[in-house]
Amino acid sequence: MKYYKKYPSVQVIIKTGITEELFNMLKSNQIDLVYTLDNKIFVDELSLKYENEETCVLVTSPTNVNQLEIKQITDILDAPIILTEEKTTYRFELEKILSIEQLIISPFLEIGNTGVIIDLLKKGLGFPFLPLYTIEEYIKTNELKVISLEGNYEVKMWAQIFCHKDKWLAPHMQGFIELVKQMNDESG
């Protein structure tokens, strides 16, 4: 809403995809900015405008944690796990960690919409793996709880915003970048 109040005449269109596809769209001037949550990235043709390290965690409702004795990752592998789509980088990183331990995570539900996952989670359904910044407000209000497990199942990723290195940033584009920085400062 803050962005809309400042730039009411700007039409915001959000396109989702894997990072490489979005970068190709950026390079061909089909989109103006790319916000990605991925491993740290450097692309010579692109200009990095923002970056912040983010943590991804397993989370659930407090009732699920209280009802189940969850101490190890194996305690939830048979539970209804909700994951984002397979090509999501933070999911891939979790699967990599588990494969080292010769474990496989099989989701009950795969969905690309984090908002829907959070809605299901707040109703007590499932055990998703999500970026912490998407659920911080619900953790602060005790609506959700990060699952503390023996071992390290947190994944560190980088939130980054890119534009083409030769692109002039209009005030509304710079305003978007500043809003993302401000939101990160407020939550961090």
VEXVEX-781394 format. One line per 2 residues: number of its first residue (from 0); their letters; for each residue z, x, y of N, C-alpha, C, CB. Coordinates in nm, 2 decimals, always signed. Glycine has a CB too. Layout:
NUM	a	Z,X,Y,Z,X,Y,Z,X,Y,Z,X,Y ~ ...
//
This chain:
0	mk	+0.00,+0.08,-0.12,+0.00,+0.00,+0.00,+0.00,+0.09,+0.13,+0.12,-0.09,+0.00 ~ +0.07,+0.20,+0.12,+0.07,+0.29,+0.23,-0.07,+0.34,+0.27,+0.16,+0.42,+0.20
2	yy	-0.15,+0.37,+0.17,-0.28,+0.41,+0.20,-0.37,+0.30,+0.26,-0.35,+0.46,+0.06 ~ -0.36,+0.18,+0.21,-0.43,+0.07,+0.26,-0.39,+0.04,+0.40,-0.41,-0.06,+0.17
4	kk	-0.27,+0.05,+0.44,-0.22,+0.02,+0.57,-0.28,+0.12,+0.67,-0.07,+0.03,+0.58 ~ -0.30,+0.25,+0.63,-0.35,+0.35,+0.71,-0.50,+0.35,+0.72,-0.30,+0.49,+0.67
6	yp	-0.57,+0.31,+0.61,-0.71,+0.31,+0.60,-0.76,+0.18,+0.54,-0.76,+0.43,+0.51 ~ -0.74,+0.07,+0.61,-0.78,-0.07,+0.56,-0.93,-0.09,+0.54,-0.73,-0.17,+0.65
8	sv	-1.01,-0.01,+0.60,-1.16,-0.03,+0.59,-1.22,+0.05,+0.48,-1.23,-0.01,+0.72 ~ -1.14,+0.14,+0.42,-1.19,+0.23,+0.31,-1.18,+0.15,+0.18,-1.10,+0.36,+0.30
10	qv	-1.29,+0.16,+0.11,-1.30,+0.10,-0.02,-1.27,+0.21,-0.13,-1.44,+0.03,-0.05 ~ -1.17,+0.19,-0.20,-1.13,+0.28,-0.31,-1.18,+0.24,-0.44,-0.97,+0.30,-0.31
12	ii	-1.26,+0.32,-0.51,-1.31,+0.29,-0.64,-1.26,+0.40,-0.73,-1.47,+0.29,-0.64 ~ -1.19,+0.36,-0.84,-1.13,+0.46,-0.93,-1.22,+0.46,-1.06,-0.98,+0.42,-0.97
14	kt	-1.26,+0.58,-1.09,-1.34,+0.60,-1.22,-1.25,+0.68,-1.31,-1.48,+0.66,-1.19 ~ -1.24,+0.64,-1.43,-1.17,+0.72,-1.53,-1.26,+0.79,-1.63,-1.06,+0.64,-1.61
16	gi	-1.22,+0.90,-1.68,-1.30,+0.97,-1.78,-1.24,+1.10,-1.81,-1.45,+0.99,-1.73 ~ -1.30,+1.18,-1.90,-1.25,+1.31,-1.94,-1.28,+1.40,-1.82,-1.31,+1.36,-2.07
18	te	-1.20,+1.50,-1.81,-1.21,+1.59,-1.69,-1.36,+1.65,-1.67,-1.12,+1.71,-1.70 ~ -1.42,+1.69,-1.78,-1.55,+1.75,-1.76,-1.65,+1.65,-1.71,-1.60,+1.80,-1.90
20	el	-1.65,+1.52,-1.75,-1.74,+1.42,-1.70,-1.71,+1.39,-1.55,-1.72,+1.29,-1.78 ~ -1.58,+1.39,-1.51,-1.55,+1.37,-1.37,-1.60,+1.48,-1.29,-1.40,+1.35,-1.36
22	fn	-1.58,+1.60,-1.34,-1.63,+1.72,-1.26,-1.78,+1.72,-1.24,-1.59,+1.85,-1.33 ~ -1.85,+1.67,-1.35,-2.00,+1.66,-1.33,-2.03,+1.56,-1.23,-2.06,+1.62,-1.47
24	ml	-1.96,+1.45,-1.22,-1.98,+1.35,-1.12,-1.95,+1.40,-0.98,-1.90,+1.22,-1.15 ~ -1.85,+1.49,-0.97,-1.81,+1.55,-0.84,-1.92,+1.64,-0.80,-1.67,+1.62,-0.86
26	ks	-1.97,+1.73,-0.89,-2.07,+1.82,-0.86,-2.20,+1.76,-0.81,-2.10,+1.91,-0.98 ~ -2.23,+1.64,-0.86,-2.35,+1.57,-0.83,-2.33,+1.47,-0.71,-2.41,+1.50,-0.95
28	nq	-2.21,+1.48,-0.65,-2.18,+1.39,-0.53,-2.17,+1.24,-0.56,-2.28,+1.42,-0.42 ~ -2.14,+1.21,-0.69,-2.13,+1.07,-0.73,-1.99,+1.02,-0.69,-2.16,+1.05,-0.88
30	id	-1.89,+1.11,-0.68,-1.76,+1.08,-0.64,-1.71,+1.19,-0.55,-1.66,+1.07,-0.77 ~ -1.61,+1.15,-0.47,-1.56,+1.24,-0.36,-1.44,+1.34,-0.41,-1.51,+1.17,-0.25
32	lv	-1.35,+1.28,-0.49,-1.23,+1.36,-0.53,-1.21,+1.33,-0.68,-1.11,+1.32,-0.45 ~ -1.15,+1.43,-0.74,-1.10,+1.41,-0.88,-0.96,+1.45,-0.89,-1.19,+1.51,-0.98
34	yt	-0.88,+1.35,-0.94,-0.74,+1.38,-0.97,-0.73,+1.39,-1.12,-0.64,+1.26,-0.91 ~ -0.68,+1.50,-1.17,-0.67,+1.52,-1.31,-0.53,+1.57,-1.36,-0.78,+1.62,-1.36
36	ld	-0.50,+1.53,-1.47,-0.37,+1.58,-1.54,-0.42,+1.65,-1.66,-0.27,+1.46,-1.57 ~ -0.42,+1.78,-1.66,-0.48,+1.86,-1.76,-0.41,+2.00,-1.76,-0.63,+1.88,-1.73
38	nk	-0.47,+2.09,-1.84,-0.42,+2.23,-1.83,-0.47,+2.28,-1.69,-0.48,+2.32,-1.95 ~ -0.41,+2.39,-1.65,-0.45,+2.45,-1.52,-0.60,+2.48,-1.52,-0.36,+2.57,-1.48
40	if	-0.67,+2.44,-1.42,-0.81,+2.45,-1.42,-0.86,+2.53,-1.30,-0.88,+2.31,-1.42 ~ -0.96,+2.61,-1.32,-1.03,+2.68,-1.21,-1.18,+2.66,-1.23,-1.00,+2.83,-1.20
42	vd	-1.25,+2.60,-1.14,-1.40,+2.59,-1.14,-1.45,+2.64,-1.01,-1.44,+2.44,-1.17 ~ -1.54,+2.74,-1.02,-1.59,+2.81,-0.90,-1.65,+2.72,-0.80,-1.69,+2.92,-0.95
44	el	-1.73,+2.62,-0.85,-1.80,+2.53,-0.76,-1.71,+2.43,-0.69,-1.91,+2.46,-0.83 ~ -1.58,+2.42,-0.73,-1.49,+2.32,-0.68,-1.38,+2.38,-0.60,-1.43,+2.23,-0.80
46	sl	-1.33,+2.30,-0.51,-1.22,+2.34,-0.43,-1.09,+2.27,-0.47,-1.25,+2.32,-0.28 ~ -0.99,+2.34,-0.50,-0.86,+2.28,-0.54,-0.78,+2.25,-0.41,-0.77,+2.38,-0.63
48	ky	-0.75,+2.12,-0.40,-0.68,+2.07,-0.28,-0.53,+2.04,-0.30,-0.75,+1.95,-0.23 ~ -0.49,+2.03,-0.43,-0.35,+2.00,-0.46,-0.33,+2.04,-0.60,-0.32,+1.85,-0.43
50	en	-0.21,+2.09,-0.63,-0.17,+2.10,-0.77,-0.01,+2.09,-0.78,-0.22,+2.24,-0.83 ~ +0.03,+2.04,-0.89,+0.17,+2.03,-0.92,+0.19,+2.02,-1.07,+0.23,+1.90,-0.85
52	ee	+0.29,+2.10,-1.12,+0.32,+2.10,-1.26,+0.39,+1.97,-1.30,+0.40,+2.22,-1.31 ~ +0.35,+1.91,-1.40,+0.41,+1.78,-1.45,+0.45,+1.79,-1.59,+0.31,+1.66,-1.43
54	tc	+0.56,+1.71,-1.63,+0.61,+1.71,-1.76,+0.57,+1.58,-1.83,+0.76,+1.74,-1.76 ~ +0.53,+1.59,-1.95,+0.51,+1.47,-2.03,+0.61,+1.46,-2.14,+0.36,+1.47,-2.09
56	vl	+0.67,+1.34,-2.16,+0.78,+1.32,-2.25,+0.76,+1.20,-2.34,+0.91,+1.31,-2.17 ~ +0.84,+1.20,-2.45,+0.85,+1.07,-2.53,+0.96,+0.99,-2.47,+0.89,+1.11,-2.68
58	vt	+0.93,+0.86,-2.46,+1.02,+0.77,-2.39,+1.03,+0.64,-2.46,+0.97,+0.75,-2.25 ~ +1.13,+0.56,-2.44,+1.15,+0.43,-2.50,+1.25,+0.35,-2.41,+1.20,+0.44,-2.64
60	sp	+1.28,+0.23,-2.46,+1.38,+0.15,-2.39,+1.51,+0.19,-2.44,+1.35,-0.01,-2.42 ~ +1.62,+0.18,-2.35,+1.75,+0.21,-2.40,+1.80,+0.14,-2.52,+1.85,+0.18,-2.28
62	tn	+1.75,+0.02,-2.54,+1.79,-0.06,-2.67,+1.74,+0.01,-2.79,+1.74,-0.20,-2.66 ~ +1.62,+0.06,-2.78,+1.56,+0.14,-2.90,+1.64,+0.26,-2.93,+1.41,+0.17,-2.88
64	vn	+1.68,+0.33,-2.83,+1.76,+0.46,-2.85,+1.90,+0.42,-2.91,+1.78,+0.53,-2.72 ~ +1.96,+0.31,-2.86,+2.09,+0.27,-2.91,+2.08,+0.22,-3.05,+2.15,+0.17,-2.82
66	ql	+1.97,+0.15,-3.09,+1.96,+0.09,-3.22,+1.93,+0.19,-3.33,+1.86,-0.02,-3.22 ~ +1.85,+0.29,-3.29,+1.81,+0.39,-3.39,+1.88,+0.53,-3.36,+1.65,+0.41,-3.38
68	ei	+1.91,+0.60,-3.47,+1.96,+0.73,-3.45,+1.85,+0.83,-3.44,+2.06,+0.77,-3.57 ~ +1.81,+0.86,-3.32,+1.69,+0.95,-3.30,+1.74,+1.09,-3.26,+1.60,+0.89,-3.19
70	kq	+1.72,+1.18,-3.35,+1.76,+1.32,-3.32,+1.64,+1.42,-3.34,+1.88,+1.36,-3.41 ~ +1.56,+1.38,-3.43,+1.44,+1.47,-3.46,+1.31,+1.39,-3.44,+1.46,+1.53,-3.60
72	it	+1.20,+1.46,-3.42,+1.07,+1.40,-3.41,+1.04,+1.32,-3.53,+0.96,+1.50,-3.39 ~ +1.08,+1.36,-3.65,+1.05,+1.28,-3.77,+1.12,+1.15,-3.77,+1.10,+1.36,-3.90
74	di	+1.22,+1.13,-3.69,+1.29,+1.00,-3.69,+1.21,+0.89,-3.62,+1.42,+1.01,-3.61 ~ +1.10,+0.93,-3.55,+1.02,+0.83,-3.48,+0.88,+0.83,-3.53,+1.03,+0.84,-3.33
76	ld	+0.84,+0.92,-3.62,+0.70,+0.93,-3.66,+0.65,+0.80,-3.73,+0.68,+1.04,-3.75 ~ +0.74,+0.73,-3.79,+0.71,+0.60,-3.86,+0.73,+0.48,-3.77,+0.79,+0.59,-3.99
78	ap	+0.78,+0.50,-3.65,+0.81,+0.39,-3.55,+0.68,+0.35,-3.49,+0.91,+0.44,-3.45 ~ +0.67,+0.24,-3.41,+0.55,+0.20,-3.34,+0.53,+0.29,-3.22,+0.56,+0.05,-3.30
80	ii	+0.45,+0.39,-3.24,+0.42,+0.49,-3.13,+0.30,+0.44,-3.06,+0.40,+0.63,-3.19 ~ +0.31,+0.44,-2.93,+0.20,+0.40,-2.84,+0.15,+0.53,-2.77,+0.25,+0.29,-2.73
82	lt	+0.02,+0.55,-2.78,-0.04,+0.67,-2.72,-0.16,+0.63,-2.64,-0.08,+0.77,-2.82 ~ -0.19,+0.72,-2.54,-0.31,+0.70,-2.46,-0.43,+0.75,-2.56,-0.31,+0.79,-2.33
84	ee	-0.55,+0.73,-2.51,-0.67,+0.76,-2.59,-0.67,+0.91,-2.64,-0.79,+0.73,-2.51 ~ -0.74,+0.93,-2.75,-0.74,+1.06,-2.81,-0.78,+1.17,-2.72,-0.84,+1.05,-2.93
86	kt	-0.87,+1.15,-2.63,-0.92,+1.26,-2.55,-0.83,+1.30,-2.43,-1.06,+1.23,-2.49 ~ -0.72,+1.23,-2.42,-0.62,+1.26,-2.31,-0.56,+1.39,-2.34,-0.51,+1.15,-2.30
88	ty	-0.56,+1.48,-2.25,-0.52,+1.62,-2.27,-0.37,+1.63,-2.31,-0.54,+1.70,-2.15 ~ -0.28,+1.55,-2.25,-0.14,+1.56,-2.28,-0.11,+1.51,-2.42,-0.05,+1.49,-2.18
90	rf	-0.19,+1.41,-2.47,-0.17,+1.37,-2.61,-0.22,+1.48,-2.70,-0.25,+1.24,-2.63 ~ -0.33,+1.54,-2.67,-0.38,+1.65,-2.75,-0.28,+1.77,-2.76,-0.51,+1.71,-2.69
92	el	-0.21,+1.80,-2.65,-0.11,+1.90,-2.65,+0.01,+1.87,-2.74,-0.06,+1.93,-2.51 ~ +0.05,+1.74,-2.74,+0.16,+1.70,-2.83,+0.11,+1.71,-2.97,+0.20,+1.55,-2.79
94	ek	-0.01,+1.66,-3.00,-0.06,+1.67,-3.14,-0.07,+1.82,-3.18,-0.20,+1.61,-3.15 ~ -0.10,+1.91,-3.09,-0.10,+2.05,-3.12,+0.03,+2.10,-3.16,-0.16,+2.13,-3.00
96	il	+0.14,+2.07,-3.08,+0.27,+2.11,-3.11,+0.31,+2.05,-3.25,+0.37,+2.05,-3.01 ~ +0.28,+1.93,-3.28,+0.32,+1.87,-3.41,+0.24,+1.93,-3.52,+0.29,+1.72,-3.41
98	si	+0.12,+1.97,-3.50,+0.04,+2.03,-3.61,+0.09,+2.17,-3.65,-0.11,+2.05,-3.57 ~ +0.16,+2.24,-3.56,+0.22,+2.36,-3.60,+0.33,+2.34,-3.70,+0.28,+2.43,-3.47
100	eq	+0.40,+2.22,-3.68,+0.51,+2.19,-3.77,+0.45,+2.10,-3.89,+0.61,+2.10,-3.70 ~ +0.32,+2.10,-3.90,+0.25,+2.02,-4.01,+0.29,+1.88,-4.01,+0.28,+2.08,-4.15
102	li	+0.30,+1.82,-3.89,+0.33,+1.68,-3.87,+0.21,+1.61,-3.80,+0.46,+1.66,-3.79 ~ +0.19,+1.48,-3.83,+0.09,+1.40,-3.77,+0.15,+1.28,-3.71,-0.02,+1.36,-3.88
104	is	+0.10,+1.25,-3.59,+0.15,+1.13,-3.52,+0.04,+1.03,-3.53,+0.19,+1.17,-3.37 ~ +0.07,+0.91,-3.58,-0.03,+0.81,-3.59,+0.02,+0.69,-3.51,-0.04,+0.76,-3.74
106	pf	-0.06,+0.66,-3.40,-0.01,+0.56,-3.31,-0.03,+0.42,-3.37,-0.09,+0.57,-3.18 ~ +0.06,+0.33,-3.34,+0.05,+0.19,-3.37,-0.05,+0.13,-3.27,+0.19,+0.12,-3.35
108	le	-0.06,+0.18,-3.15,-0.15,+0.13,-3.05,-0.20,+0.25,-2.96,-0.07,+0.02,-2.96 ~ -0.33,+0.25,-2.93,-0.39,+0.34,-2.84,-0.44,+0.26,-2.72,-0.50,+0.43,-2.91
110	ig	-0.41,+0.30,-2.61,-0.45,+0.23,-2.49,-0.46,+0.33,-2.37,-0.36,+0.11,-2.45 ~ -0.56,+0.31,-2.29,-0.58,+0.40,-2.18,-0.51,+0.37,-2.05,-0.72,+0.42,-2.15
112	nt	-0.45,+0.25,-2.05,-0.39,+0.20,-1.92,-0.23,+0.22,-1.93,-0.41,+0.05,-1.91 ~ -0.19,+0.32,-1.85,-0.05,+0.35,-1.85,+0.04,+0.24,-1.80,-0.02,+0.47,-1.76
114	gv	-0.01,+0.16,-1.71,+0.07,+0.04,-1.66,+0.10,-0.06,-1.78,-0.01,-0.03,-1.55 ~ +0.00,-0.08,-1.86,+0.02,-0.17,-1.98,+0.12,-0.11,-2.07,-0.11,-0.20,-2.05
116	ii	+0.11,+0.02,-2.10,+0.21,+0.09,-2.18,+0.35,+0.07,-2.13,+0.17,+0.24,-2.20 ~ +0.37,+0.09,-2.00,+0.50,+0.08,-1.93,+0.55,-0.07,-1.95,+0.49,+0.12,-1.78
118	dl	+0.46,-0.16,-1.93,+0.50,-0.30,-1.94,+0.55,-0.33,-2.09,+0.39,-0.40,-1.91 ~ +0.48,-0.28,-2.19,+0.52,-0.30,-2.33,+0.66,-0.23,-2.35,+0.42,-0.24,-2.42
120	lk	+0.67,-0.11,-2.29,+0.79,-0.03,-2.31,+0.91,-0.10,-2.25,+0.77,+0.11,-2.24 ~ +0.89,-0.16,-2.13,+1.01,-0.23,-2.07,+1.05,-0.35,-2.15,+0.96,-0.27,-1.92
122	kg	+0.96,-0.40,-2.23,+1.00,-0.51,-2.32,+1.06,-0.47,-2.45,+0.87,-0.60,-2.35 ~ +1.08,-0.33,-2.46,+1.14,-0.28,-2.58,+1.04,-0.25,-2.69,+1.24,-0.37,-2.63
124	lg	+0.91,-0.24,-2.66,+0.81,-0.22,-2.77,+0.77,-0.08,-2.77,+0.70,-0.31,-2.75 ~ +0.79,+0.00,-2.87,+0.73,+0.12,-2.89,+0.79,+0.25,-2.83,+0.60,+0.11,-2.85
126	fp	+0.73,+0.36,-2.86,+0.77,+0.49,-2.83,+0.65,+0.57,-2.77,+0.83,+0.57,-2.95 ~ +0.62,+0.55,-2.64,+0.50,+0.62,-2.59,+0.53,+0.77,-2.55,+0.45,+0.54,-2.47
128	fl	+0.43,+0.84,-2.53,+0.43,+0.98,-2.47,+0.36,+0.97,-2.34,+0.37,+1.08,-2.57 ~ +0.43,+0.99,-2.23,+0.38,+0.97,-2.10,+0.42,+1.08,-2.00,+0.42,+0.83,-2.04
130	pl	+0.34,+1.09,-1.90,+0.38,+1.18,-1.79,+0.51,+1.13,-1.72,+0.27,+1.20,-1.68 ~ +0.60,+1.22,-1.70,+0.73,+1.18,-1.65,+0.72,+1.10,-1.51,+0.82,+1.30,-1.63
132	yt	+0.63,+1.15,-1.43,+0.61,+1.09,-1.30,+0.57,+0.94,-1.30,+0.51,+1.16,-1.21 ~ +0.51,+0.90,-1.41,+0.47,+0.76,-1.42,+0.59,+0.66,-1.46,+0.36,+0.74,-1.53
134	ie	+0.70,+0.72,-1.50,+0.81,+0.64,-1.55,+0.94,+0.68,-1.48,+0.83,+0.65,-1.70 ~ +0.94,+0.77,-1.39,+1.06,+0.82,-1.32,+1.15,+0.70,-1.26,+1.03,+0.92,-1.22
136	ey	+1.08,+0.61,-1.19,+1.16,+0.50,-1.13,+1.23,+0.42,-1.23,+1.06,+0.42,-1.04 ~ +1.17,+0.40,-1.35,+1.23,+0.32,-1.45,+1.35,+0.39,-1.52,+1.13,+0.27,-1.55
138	ik	+1.34,+0.52,-1.52,+1.44,+0.60,-1.58,+1.56,+0.60,-1.49,+1.40,+0.75,-1.61 ~ +1.54,+0.61,-1.36,+1.65,+0.61,-1.26,+1.72,+0.48,-1.26,+1.59,+0.63,-1.12
140	tn	+1.65,+0.37,-1.29,+1.72,+0.24,-1.30,+1.77,+0.20,-1.44,+1.62,+0.13,-1.25 ~ +1.76,+0.30,-1.53,+1.80,+0.28,-1.67,+1.72,+0.17,-1.75,+1.95,+0.24,-1.67
142	el	+1.60,+0.14,-1.70,+1.51,+0.05,-1.77,+1.45,+0.12,-1.89,+1.41,-0.01,-1.68 ~ +1.43,+0.25,-1.87,+1.37,+0.34,-1.98,+1.45,+0.46,-2.00,+1.22,+0.37,-1.94
144	kv	+1.43,+0.53,-2.11,+1.51,+0.65,-2.14,+1.42,+0.75,-2.21,+1.63,+0.61,-2.23 ~ +1.43,+0.87,-2.16,+1.36,+0.98,-2.23,+1.43,+1.01,-2.36,+1.35,+1.11,-2.13
146	is	+1.35,+1.03,-2.46,+1.41,+1.06,-2.59,+1.44,+1.21,-2.60,+1.31,+1.02,-2.71 ~ +1.57,+1.24,-2.62,+1.61,+1.38,-2.64,+1.60,+1.42,-2.78,+1.75,+1.40,-2.58
148	le	+1.52,+1.51,-2.82,+1.50,+1.55,-2.95,+1.54,+1.70,-2.97,+1.36,+1.53,-3.00 ~ +1.58,+1.73,-3.10,+1.59,+1.87,-3.13,+1.45,+1.93,-3.13,+1.67,+1.89,-3.27
150	gn	+1.44,+2.05,-3.07,+1.31,+2.11,-3.06,+1.25,+2.08,-2.92,+1.21,+2.06,-3.17 ~ +1.13,+2.14,-2.90,+1.07,+2.12,-2.77,+0.94,+2.04,-2.78,+1.04,+2.25,-2.70
152	ye	+0.95,+1.91,-2.74,+0.83,+1.82,-2.75,+0.79,+1.78,-2.61,+0.86,+1.70,-2.84 ~ +0.83,+1.84,-2.51,+0.78,+1.82,-2.38,+0.66,+1.90,-2.36,+0.89,+1.86,-2.27
154	vk	+0.56,+1.84,-2.29,+0.44,+1.91,-2.26,+0.42,+1.93,-2.11,+0.31,+1.83,-2.32 ~ +0.39,+2.05,-2.07,+0.37,+2.08,-1.93,+0.22,+2.07,-1.90,+0.43,+2.22,-1.89
156	mw	+0.18,+2.00,-1.80,+0.04,+1.98,-1.76,+0.04,+2.00,-1.61,-0.02,+1.84,-1.80 ~ -0.08,+2.01,-1.56,-0.10,+2.03,-1.41,-0.18,+1.91,-1.35,-0.18,+2.16,-1.38
158	aq	-0.11,+1.84,-1.26,-0.18,+1.74,-1.17,-0.26,+1.82,-1.07,-0.08,+1.64,-1.11 ~ -0.39,+1.80,-1.06,-0.47,+1.87,-0.96,-0.57,+1.78,-0.90,-0.54,+1.99,-1.03
160	if	-0.60,+1.80,-0.77,-0.70,+1.73,-0.70,-0.81,+1.83,-0.66,-0.64,+1.65,-0.58 ~ -0.93,+1.79,-0.69,-1.05,+1.88,-0.66,-1.15,+1.80,-0.58,-1.11,+1.93,-0.79
162	ch	-1.23,+1.87,-0.50,-1.35,+1.82,-0.44,-1.45,+1.93,-0.45,-1.32,+1.78,-0.28 ~ -1.58,+1.90,-0.42,-1.68,+2.00,-0.42,-1.65,+2.10,-0.31,-1.83,+1.94,-0.40
164	kd	-1.67,+2.23,-0.34,-1.63,+2.33,-0.24,-1.71,+2.32,-0.11,-1.65,+2.47,-0.29 ~ -1.83,+2.26,-0.11,-1.91,+2.25,+0.01,-1.89,+2.11,+0.08,-2.05,+2.27,-0.02
166	kw	-1.80,+2.03,+0.03,-1.78,+1.89,+0.08,-1.69,+1.89,+0.20,-1.73,+1.80,-0.03 ~ -1.73,+1.82,+0.31,-1.65,+1.80,+0.42,-1.55,+1.68,+0.38,-1.73,+1.76,+0.55
168	la	-1.42,+1.71,+0.41,-1.32,+1.60,+0.37,-1.30,+1.51,+0.50,-1.19,+1.67,+0.33 ~ -1.34,+1.39,+0.48,-1.32,+1.29,+0.58,-1.17,+1.26,+0.60,-1.40,+1.16,+0.55
170	ph	-1.13,+1.21,+0.71,-0.98,+1.19,+0.73,-0.92,+1.10,+0.62,-0.96,+1.12,+0.86 ~ -1.00,+1.00,+0.57,-0.94,+0.92,+0.47,-0.92,+0.99,+0.33,-1.03,+0.79,+0.45
172	mq	-1.01,+1.09,+0.31,-1.00,+1.17,+0.18,-0.88,+1.26,+0.20,-1.13,+1.25,+0.16 ~ -0.86,+1.33,+0.31,-0.75,+1.41,+0.34,-0.62,+1.33,+0.33,-0.76,+1.48,+0.47
174	gf	-0.63,+1.21,+0.39,-0.51,+1.12,+0.38,-0.47,+1.08,+0.24,-0.54,+0.99,+0.46 ~ -0.56,+1.07,+0.15,-0.53,+1.04,+0.01,-0.46,+1.16,-0.05,-0.66,+1.01,-0.07
176	ie	-0.51,+1.28,-0.02,-0.44,+1.41,-0.07,-0.30,+1.42,-0.02,-0.53,+1.53,-0.04 ~ -0.29,+1.39,+0.11,-0.15,+1.40,+0.17,-0.06,+1.30,+0.11,-0.16,+1.38,+0.32
178	lv	-0.11,+1.18,+0.08,-0.02,+1.07,+0.02,+0.02,+1.12,-0.12,-0.10,+0.94,+0.01 ~ -0.06,+1.18,-0.20,-0.02,+1.23,-0.33,+0.08,+1.33,-0.31,-0.15,+1.28,-0.41
180	kq	+0.07,+1.42,-0.22,+0.17,+1.53,-0.20,+0.30,+1.47,-0.16,+0.12,+1.63,-0.09 ~ +0.29,+1.37,-0.06,+0.42,+1.30,-0.02,+0.49,+1.23,-0.13,+0.38,+1.20,+0.10
182	mn	+0.41,+1.16,-0.21,+0.47,+1.09,-0.33,+0.54,+1.19,-0.42,+0.37,+1.00,-0.40 ~ +0.48,+1.30,-0.44,+0.53,+1.40,-0.53,+0.66,+1.46,-0.47,+0.43,+1.51,-0.56
184	de	+0.66,+1.48,-0.34,+0.78,+1.54,-0.27,+0.90,+1.44,-0.28,+0.75,+1.57,-0.13 ~ +0.87,+1.31,-0.27,+0.97,+1.21,-0.28,+1.03,+1.19,-0.42,+0.91,+1.07,-0.23
186	sg	+0.95,+1.21,-0.52,+1.00,+1.20,-0.66,+1.06,+1.33,-0.71,+0.88,+1.15,-0.75 ~ +1.02,+1.44,-0.65,+1.07,+1.57,-0.70,+1.19,+1.60,-0.63,+0.97,+1.68,-0.68
//
